[in-house]
Amino acid sequence: MKSIQWPIFVFRNDTVVEICECLQDVRRDYEGVDVEDGVYAFFDFEGKPLKGCF
C-alpha cells in the first residue's frame, strides 16, 4: 500500500465533506459497498484521489 498523507478528506455524493484522522476511522465509518458505488470519494491532504487503498 502506498503512503497516505493524513488527514483523509471524504466527499460524499450529497455535497458534504468529512475528515478522517486515521485509517481505522475510514474502515469503521464507510461501508465497502457504498465506496464501490461511488457514494464517497476519498482524497489525501495533497488532494490526490485515493482509490483501492482501503
mmCIF file of the N, C-alpha and C atoms, coordinates in Angstrom:
data_MODEL
# 
_entry.id   MODEL 
# 
loop_
_atom_site.group_PDB 
_atom_site.id 
_atom_site.type_symbol 
_atom_site.label_atom_id 
_atom_site.label_alt_id 
_atom_site.label_comp_id 
_atom_site.label_asym_id 
_atom_site.label_entity_id 
_atom_site.label_seq_id 
_atom_site.pdbx_PDB_ins_code 
_atom_site.Cartn_x 
_atom_site.Cartn_y 
_atom_site.Cartn_z 
_atom_site.occupancy 
_atom_site.B_iso_or_equiv 
_atom_site.pdbx_formal_charge 
_atom_site.auth_seq_id 
_atom_site.auth_comp_id 
_atom_site.auth_asym_id 
_atom_site.auth_atom_id 
_atom_site.pdbx_PDB_model_num 
ATOM 1   N N  . MET A 1 1  ? 0.845   -1.172 0.000  1.00 0.00 ? 1  MET A N  1 
ATOM 2   C CA . MET A 1 1  ? 0.000   0.000  0.000  1.00 0.00 ? 1  MET A CA 1 
ATOM 3   C C  . MET A 1 1  ? 0.891   1.236  0.000  1.00 0.00 ? 1  MET A C  1 
ATOM 4   N N  . LYS A 1 2  ? 0.503   2.228  -0.789 1.00 0.00 ? 2  LYS A N  1 
ATOM 5   C CA . LYS A 1 2  ? 1.288   3.452  -0.827 1.00 0.00 ? 2  LYS A CA 1 
ATOM 6   C C  . LYS A 1 2  ? 1.068   4.267  0.442  1.00 0.00 ? 2  LYS A C  1 
ATOM 7   N N  . SER A 1 3  ? 1.972   5.196  0.666  1.00 0.00 ? 3  SER A N  1 
ATOM 8   C CA . SER A 1 3  ? 1.881   6.057  1.844  1.00 0.00 ? 3  SER A CA 1 
ATOM 9   C C  . SER A 1 3  ? 0.751   7.065  1.664  1.00 0.00 ? 3  SER A C  1 
ATOM 10  N N  . ILE A 1 4  ? -0.047  7.228  2.692  1.00 0.00 ? 4  ILE A N  1 
ATOM 11  C CA . ILE A 1 4  ? -1.183  8.151  2.651  1.00 0.00 ? 4  ILE A CA 1 
ATOM 12  C C  . ILE A 1 4  ? -0.865  9.373  3.504  1.00 0.00 ? 4  ILE A C  1 
ATOM 13  N N  . GLN A 1 5  ? -1.107  10.547 2.946  1.00 0.00 ? 5  GLN A N  1 
ATOM 14  C CA . GLN A 1 5  ? -0.944  11.798 3.694  1.00 0.00 ? 5  GLN A CA 1 
ATOM 15  C C  . GLN A 1 5  ? -2.244  12.072 4.453  1.00 0.00 ? 5  GLN A C  1 
ATOM 16  N N  . TRP A 1 6  ? -2.167  12.128 5.766  1.00 0.00 ? 6  TRP A N  1 
ATOM 17  C CA . TRP A 1 6  ? -3.342  12.371 6.604  1.00 0.00 ? 6  TRP A CA 1 
ATOM 18  C C  . TRP A 1 6  ? -3.539  13.853 6.808  1.00 0.00 ? 6  TRP A C  1 
ATOM 19  N N  . PRO A 1 7  ? -4.728  14.329 7.024  1.00 0.00 ? 7  PRO A N  1 
ATOM 20  C CA . PRO A 1 7  ? -5.992  13.604 7.132  1.00 0.00 ? 7  PRO A CA 1 
ATOM 21  C C  . PRO A 1 7  ? -6.541  13.232 5.763  1.00 0.00 ? 7  PRO A C  1 
ATOM 22  N N  . ILE A 1 8  ? -7.560  12.393 5.782  1.00 0.00 ? 8  ILE A N  1 
ATOM 23  C CA . ILE A 1 8  ? -8.264  11.995 4.575  1.00 0.00 ? 8  ILE A CA 1 
ATOM 24  C C  . ILE A 1 8  ? -9.536  12.843 4.483  1.00 0.00 ? 8  ILE A C  1 
ATOM 25  N N  . PHE A 1 9  ? -9.735  13.451 3.333  1.00 0.00 ? 9  PHE A N  1 
ATOM 26  C CA . PHE A 1 9  ? -10.960 14.205 3.081  1.00 0.00 ? 9  PHE A CA 1 
ATOM 27  C C  . PHE A 1 9  ? -11.925 13.297 2.339  1.00 0.00 ? 9  PHE A C  1 
ATOM 28  N N  . VAL A 1 10 ? -13.149 13.242 2.835  1.00 0.00 ? 10 VAL A N  1 
ATOM 29  C CA . VAL A 1 10 ? -14.181 12.392 2.249  1.00 0.00 ? 10 VAL A CA 1 
ATOM 30  C C  . VAL A 1 10 ? -15.268 13.293 1.681  1.00 0.00 ? 10 VAL A C  1 
ATOM 31  N N  . PHE A 1 11 ? -15.450 13.211 0.387  1.00 0.00 ? 11 PHE A N  1 
ATOM 32  C CA . PHE A 1 11 ? -16.507 13.962 -0.280 1.00 0.00 ? 11 PHE A CA 1 
ATOM 33  C C  . PHE A 1 11 ? -17.659 13.015 -0.540 1.00 0.00 ? 11 PHE A C  1 
ATOM 34  N N  . ARG A 1 12 ? -18.802 13.319 0.078  1.00 0.00 ? 12 ARG A N  1 
ATOM 35  C CA . ARG A 1 12 ? -19.991 12.490 -0.111 1.00 0.00 ? 12 ARG A CA 1 
ATOM 36  C C  . ARG A 1 12 ? -20.755 12.970 -1.333 1.00 0.00 ? 12 ARG A C  1 
ATOM 37  N N  . ASN A 1 13 ? -21.547 12.104 -1.934 1.00 0.00 ? 13 ASN A N  1 
ATOM 38  C CA . ASN A 1 13 ? -22.291 12.498 -3.130 1.00 0.00 ? 13 ASN A CA 1 
ATOM 39  C C  . ASN A 1 13 ? -23.453 13.443 -2.824 1.00 0.00 ? 13 ASN A C  1 
ATOM 40  N N  . ASP A 1 14 ? -23.693 13.758 -1.553 1.00 0.00 ? 14 ASP A N  1 
ATOM 41  C CA . ASP A 1 14 ? -24.713 14.757 -1.192 1.00 0.00 ? 14 ASP A CA 1 
ATOM 42  C C  . ASP A 1 14 ? -24.066 16.094 -0.839 1.00 0.00 ? 14 ASP A C  1 
ATOM 43  N N  . THR A 1 15 ? -22.840 16.320 -1.288 1.00 0.00 ? 15 THR A N  1 
ATOM 44  C CA . THR A 1 15 ? -22.051 17.564 -1.168 1.00 0.00 ? 15 THR A CA 1 
ATOM 45  C C  . THR A 1 15 ? -21.500 17.849 0.224  1.00 0.00 ? 15 THR A C  1 
ATOM 46  N N  . VAL A 1 16 ? -21.522 16.889 1.111  1.00 0.00 ? 16 VAL A N  1 
ATOM 47  C CA . VAL A 1 16 ? -20.950 17.049 2.441  1.00 0.00 ? 16 VAL A CA 1 
ATOM 48  C C  . VAL A 1 16 ? -19.493 16.584 2.412  1.00 0.00 ? 16 VAL A C  1 
ATOM 49  N N  . VAL A 1 17 ? -18.632 17.330 3.115  1.00 0.00 ? 17 VAL A N  1 
ATOM 50  C CA . VAL A 1 17 ? -17.221 16.950 3.232  1.00 0.00 ? 17 VAL A CA 1 
ATOM 51  C C  . VAL A 1 17 ? -16.960 16.527 4.674  1.00 0.00 ? 17 VAL A C  1 
ATOM 52  N N  . GLU A 1 18 ? -16.307 15.382 4.838  1.00 0.00 ? 18 GLU A N  1 
ATOM 53  C CA . GLU A 1 18 ? -15.945 14.883 6.156  1.00 0.00 ? 18 GLU A CA 1 
ATOM 54  C C  . GLU A 1 18 ? -14.435 14.690 6.210  1.00 0.00 ? 18 GLU A C  1 
ATOM 55  N N  . ILE A 1 19 ? -13.890 14.618 7.409  1.00 0.00 ? 19 ILE A N  1 
ATOM 56  C CA . ILE A 1 19 ? -12.456 14.411 7.587  1.00 0.00 ? 19 ILE A CA 1 
ATOM 57  C C  . ILE A 1 19 ? -12.232 13.193 8.464  1.00 0.00 ? 19 ILE A C  1 
ATOM 58  N N  . CYS A 1 20 ? -11.311 12.333 8.047  1.00 0.00 ? 20 CYS A N  1 
ATOM 59  C CA . CYS A 1 20 ? -10.910 11.175 8.841  1.00 0.00 ? 20 CYS A CA 1 
ATOM 60  C C  . CYS A 1 20 ? -9.462  11.363 9.264  1.00 0.00 ? 20 CYS A C  1 
ATOM 61  N N  . GLU A 1 21 ? -9.191  11.112 10.504 1.00 0.00 ? 21 GLU A N  1 
ATOM 62  C CA . GLU A 1 21 ? -7.846  11.304 11.046 1.00 0.00 ? 21 GLU A CA 1 
ATOM 63  C C  . GLU A 1 21 ? -6.958  10.075 10.924 1.00 0.00 ? 21 GLU A C  1 
ATOM 64  N N  . CYS A 1 22 ? -7.565  8.902  10.689 1.00 0.00 ? 22 CYS A N  1 
ATOM 65  C CA . CYS A 1 22 ? -6.761  7.692  10.595 1.00 0.00 ? 22 CYS A CA 1 
ATOM 66  C C  . CYS A 1 22 ? -7.497  6.643  9.765  1.00 0.00 ? 22 CYS A C  1 
ATOM 67  N N  . LEU A 1 23 ? -6.767  5.638  9.344  1.00 0.00 ? 23 LEU A N  1 
ATOM 68  C CA . LEU A 1 23 ? -7.328  4.577  8.514  1.00 0.00 ? 23 LEU A CA 1 
ATOM 69  C C  . LEU A 1 23 ? -8.437  3.819  9.244  1.00 0.00 ? 23 LEU A C  1 
ATOM 70  N N  . GLN A 1 24 ? -8.320  3.665  10.537 1.00 0.00 ? 24 GLN A N  1 
ATOM 71  C CA . GLN A 1 24 ? -9.353  2.976  11.308 1.00 0.00 ? 24 GLN A CA 1 
ATOM 72  C C  . GLN A 1 24 ? -10.693 3.719  11.214 1.00 0.00 ? 24 GLN A C  1 
ATOM 73  N N  . ASP A 1 25 ? -10.641 5.056  11.194 1.00 0.00 ? 25 ASP A N  1 
ATOM 74  C CA . ASP A 1 25 ? -11.875 5.836  11.034 1.00 0.00 ? 25 ASP A CA 1 
ATOM 75  C C  . ASP A 1 25 ? -12.536 5.525  9.696  1.00 0.00 ? 25 ASP A C  1 
ATOM 76  N N  . VAL A 1 26 ? -11.735 5.472  8.642  1.00 0.00 ? 26 VAL A N  1 
ATOM 77  C CA . VAL A 1 26 ? -12.264 5.187  7.307  1.00 0.00 ? 26 VAL A CA 1 
ATOM 78  C C  . VAL A 1 26 ? -12.911 3.810  7.285  1.00 0.00 ? 26 VAL A C  1 
ATOM 79  N N  . ARG A 1 27 ? -12.218 2.827  7.787  1.00 0.00 ? 27 ARG A N  1 
ATOM 80  C CA . ARG A 1 27 ? -12.732 1.448  7.773  1.00 0.00 ? 27 ARG A CA 1 
ATOM 81  C C  . ARG A 1 27 ? -13.980 1.288  8.636  1.00 0.00 ? 27 ARG A C  1 
ATOM 82  N N  . ARG A 1 28 ? -14.055 2.034  9.723  1.00 0.00 ? 28 ARG A N  1 
ATOM 83  C CA . ARG A 1 28 ? -15.199 1.929  10.628 1.00 0.00 ? 28 ARG A CA 1 
ATOM 84  C C  . ARG A 1 28 ? -16.426 2.664  10.084 1.00 0.00 ? 28 ARG A C  1 
ATOM 85  N N  . ASP A 1 29 ? -16.215 3.830  9.470  1.00 0.00 ? 29 ASP A N  1 
ATOM 86  C CA . ASP A 1 29 ? -17.328 4.716  9.138  1.00 0.00 ? 29 ASP A CA 1 
ATOM 87  C C  . ASP A 1 29 ? -17.918 4.550  7.742  1.00 0.00 ? 29 ASP A C  1 
ATOM 88  N N  . TYR A 1 30 ? -17.205 3.886  6.835  1.00 0.00 ? 30 TYR A N  1 
ATOM 89  C CA . TYR A 1 30 ? -17.663 3.819  5.446  1.00 0.00 ? 30 TYR A CA 1 
ATOM 90  C C  . TYR A 1 30 ? -17.736 2.378  4.976  1.00 0.00 ? 30 TYR A C  1 
ATOM 91  N N  . GLU A 1 31 ? -18.928 1.980  4.533  1.00 0.00 ? 31 GLU A N  1 
ATOM 92  C CA . GLU A 1 31 ? -19.142 0.609  4.081  1.00 0.00 ? 31 GLU A CA 1 
ATOM 93  C C  . GLU A 1 31 ? -18.574 0.413  2.684  1.00 0.00 ? 31 GLU A C  1 
ATOM 94  N N  . GLY A 1 32 ? -17.941 -0.723 2.485  1.00 0.00 ? 32 GLY A N  1 
ATOM 95  C CA . GLY A 1 32 ? -17.308 -1.030 1.209  1.00 0.00 ? 32 GLY A CA 1 
ATOM 96  C C  . GLY A 1 32 ? -18.240 -0.934 0.015  1.00 0.00 ? 32 GLY A C  1 
ATOM 97  N N  . VAL A 1 33 ? -19.474 -1.390 0.176  1.00 0.00 ? 33 VAL A N  1 
ATOM 98  C CA . VAL A 1 33 ? -20.427 -1.348 -0.940 1.00 0.00 ? 33 VAL A CA 1 
ATOM 99  C C  . VAL A 1 33 ? -20.710 0.098  -1.343 1.00 0.00 ? 33 VAL A C  1 
ATOM 100 N N  . ASP A 1 34 ? -20.807 1.007  -0.393 1.00 0.00 ? 34 ASP A N  1 
ATOM 101 C CA . ASP A 1 34 ? -21.041 2.415  -0.704 1.00 0.00 ? 34 ASP A CA 1 
ATOM 102 C C  . ASP A 1 34 ? -19.820 3.051  -1.376 1.00 0.00 ? 34 ASP A C  1 
ATOM 103 N N  . VAL A 1 35 ? -18.641 2.659  -0.924 1.00 0.00 ? 35 VAL A N  1 
ATOM 104 C CA . VAL A 1 35 ? -17.412 3.168  -1.540 1.00 0.00 ? 35 VAL A CA 1 
ATOM 105 C C  . VAL A 1 35 ? -17.351 2.702  -2.991 1.00 0.00 ? 35 VAL A C  1 
ATOM 106 N N  . GLU A 1 36 ? -17.630 1.440  -3.233 1.00 0.00 ? 36 GLU A N  1 
ATOM 107 C CA . GLU A 1 36 ? -17.608 0.891  -4.591 1.00 0.00 ? 36 GLU A CA 1 
ATOM 108 C C  . GLU A 1 36 ? -18.658 1.526  -5.492 1.00 0.00 ? 36 GLU A C  1 
ATOM 109 N N  . ASP A 1 37 ? -19.800 1.915  -4.916 1.00 0.00 ? 37 ASP A N  1 
ATOM 110 C CA . ASP A 1 37 ? -20.882 2.537  -5.681 1.00 0.00 ? 37 ASP A CA 1 
ATOM 111 C C  . ASP A 1 37 ? -20.657 4.033  -5.922 1.00 0.00 ? 37 ASP A C  1 
ATOM 112 N N  . GLY A 1 38 ? -19.573 4.581  -5.392 1.00 0.00 ? 38 GLY A N  1 
ATOM 113 C CA . GLY A 1 38 ? -19.263 5.986  -5.626 1.00 0.00 ? 38 GLY A CA 1 
ATOM 114 C C  . GLY A 1 38 ? -19.980 6.965  -4.721 1.00 0.00 ? 38 GLY A C  1 
ATOM 115 N N  . VAL A 1 39 ? -20.522 6.478  -3.609 1.00 0.00 ? 39 VAL A N  1 
ATOM 116 C CA . VAL A 1 39 ? -21.186 7.367  -2.658 1.00 0.00 ? 39 VAL A CA 1 
ATOM 117 C C  . VAL A 1 39 ? -20.158 8.291  -2.008 1.00 0.00 ? 39 VAL A C  1 
ATOM 118 N N  . TYR A 1 40 ? -18.940 7.817  -1.867 1.00 0.00 ? 40 TYR A N  1 
ATOM 119 C CA . TYR A 1 40 ? -17.864 8.591  -1.246 1.00 0.00 ? 40 TYR A CA 1 
ATOM 120 C C  . TYR A 1 40 ? -16.674 8.665  -2.188 1.00 0.00 ? 40 TYR A C  1 
ATOM 121 N N  . ALA A 1 41 ? -15.980 9.811  -2.151 1.00 0.00 ? 41 ALA A N  1 
ATOM 122 C CA . ALA A 1 41 ? -14.703 9.967  -2.858 1.00 0.00 ? 41 ALA A CA 1 
ATOM 123 C C  . ALA A 1 41 ? -13.681 10.401 -1.819 1.00 0.00 ? 41 ALA A C  1 
ATOM 124 N N  . PHE A 1 42 ? -12.532 9.729  -1.803 1.00 0.00 ? 42 PHE A N  1 
ATOM 125 C CA . PHE A 1 42 ? -11.505 9.974  -0.796 1.00 0.00 ? 42 PHE A CA 1 
ATOM 126 C C  . PHE A 1 42 ? -10.305 10.668 -1.430 1.00 0.00 ? 42 PHE A C  1 
ATOM 127 N N  . PHE A 1 43 ? -9.770  11.662 -0.709 1.00 0.00 ? 43 PHE A N  1 
ATOM 128 C CA . PHE A 1 43 ? -8.595  12.404 -1.164 1.00 0.00 ? 43 PHE A CA 1 
ATOM 129 C C  . PHE A 1 43 ? -7.649  12.593 0.003  1.00 0.00 ? 43 PHE A C  1 
ATOM 130 N N  . ASP A 1 44 ? -6.348  12.555 -0.278 1.00 0.00 ? 44 ASP A N  1 
ATOM 131 C CA . ASP A 1 44 ? -5.390  12.791 0.795  1.00 0.00 ? 44 ASP A CA 1 
ATOM 132 C C  . ASP A 1 44 ? -5.162  14.291 0.973  1.00 0.00 ? 44 ASP A C  1 
ATOM 133 N N  . PHE A 1 45 ? -4.281  14.643 1.883  1.00 0.00 ? 45 PHE A N  1 
ATOM 134 C CA . PHE A 1 45 ? -4.010  16.032 2.247  1.00 0.00 ? 45 PHE A CA 1 
ATOM 135 C C  . PHE A 1 45 ? -3.530  16.863 1.061  1.00 0.00 ? 45 PHE A C  1 
ATOM 136 N N  . GLU A 1 46 ? -2.873  16.202 0.109  1.00 0.00 ? 46 GLU A N  1 
ATOM 137 C CA . GLU A 1 46 ? -2.362  16.903 -1.067 1.00 0.00 ? 46 GLU A CA 1 
ATOM 138 C C  . GLU A 1 46 ? -3.379  16.964 -2.207 1.00 0.00 ? 46 GLU A C  1 
ATOM 139 N N  . GLY A 1 47 ? -4.571  16.433 -1.982 1.00 0.00 ? 47 GLY A N  1 
ATOM 140 C CA . GLY A 1 47 ? -5.613  16.456 -2.999 1.00 0.00 ? 47 GLY A CA 1 
ATOM 141 C C  . GLY A 1 47 ? -5.562  15.303 -3.972 1.00 0.00 ? 47 GLY A C  1 
ATOM 142 N N  . LYS A 1 48 ? -4.725  14.316 -3.693 1.00 0.00 ? 48 LYS A N  1 
ATOM 143 C CA . LYS A 1 48 ? -4.622  13.146 -4.557 1.00 0.00 ? 48 LYS A CA 1 
ATOM 144 C C  . LYS A 1 48 ? -5.768  12.185 -4.264 1.00 0.00 ? 48 LYS A C  1 
ATOM 145 N N  . PRO A 1 49 ? -6.465  11.713 -5.306 1.00 0.00 ? 49 PRO A N  1 
ATOM 146 C CA . PRO A 1 49 ? -7.554  10.758 -5.072 1.00 0.00 ? 49 PRO A CA 1 
ATOM 147 C C  . PRO A 1 49 ? -7.015  9.437  -4.548 1.00 0.00 ? 49 PRO A C  1 
ATOM 148 N N  . LEU A 1 50 ? -7.754  8.851  -3.642 1.00 0.00 ? 50 LEU A N  1 
ATOM 149 C CA . LEU A 1 50 ? -7.410  7.550  -3.062 1.00 0.00 ? 50 LEU A CA 1 
ATOM 150 C C  . LEU A 1 50 ? -8.434  6.536  -3.509 1.00 0.00 ? 50 LEU A C  1 
ATOM 151 N N  . LYS A 1 51 ? -7.997  5.601  -4.323 1.00 0.00 ? 51 LYS A N  1 
ATOM 152 C CA . LYS A 1 51 ? -8.892  4.533  -4.793 1.00 0.00 ? 51 LYS A CA 1 
ATOM 153 C C  . LYS A 1 51 ? -8.203  3.210  -4.527 1.00 0.00 ? 51 LYS A C  1 
ATOM 154 N N  . GLY A 1 52 ? -8.942  2.286  -3.972 1.00 0.00 ? 52 GLY A N  1 
ATOM 155 C CA . GLY A 1 52 ? -8.397  0.957  -3.727 1.00 0.00 ? 52 GLY A CA 1 
ATOM 156 C C  . GLY A 1 52 ? -7.362  0.900  -2.602 1.00 0.00 ? 52 GLY A C  1 
ATOM 157 N N  . CYS A 1 53 ? -7.321  1.913  -1.762 1.00 0.00 ? 53 CYS A N  1 
ATOM 158 C CA . CYS A 1 53 ? -6.343  1.960  -0.672 1.00 0.00 ? 53 CYS A CA 1 
ATOM 159 C C  . CYS A 1 53 ? -6.889  1.382  0.622  1.00 0.00 ? 53 CYS A C  1 
ATOM 160 N N  . PHE A 1 54 ? -8.178  1.135  0.663  1.00 0.00 ? 54 PHE A N  1 
ATOM 161 C CA . PHE A 1 54 ? -8.772  0.729  1.918  1.00 0.00 ? 54 PHE A CA 1 
ATOM 162 C C  . PHE A 1 54 ? -9.223  -0.696 1.827  1.00 0.00 ? 54 PHE A C  1 
# 
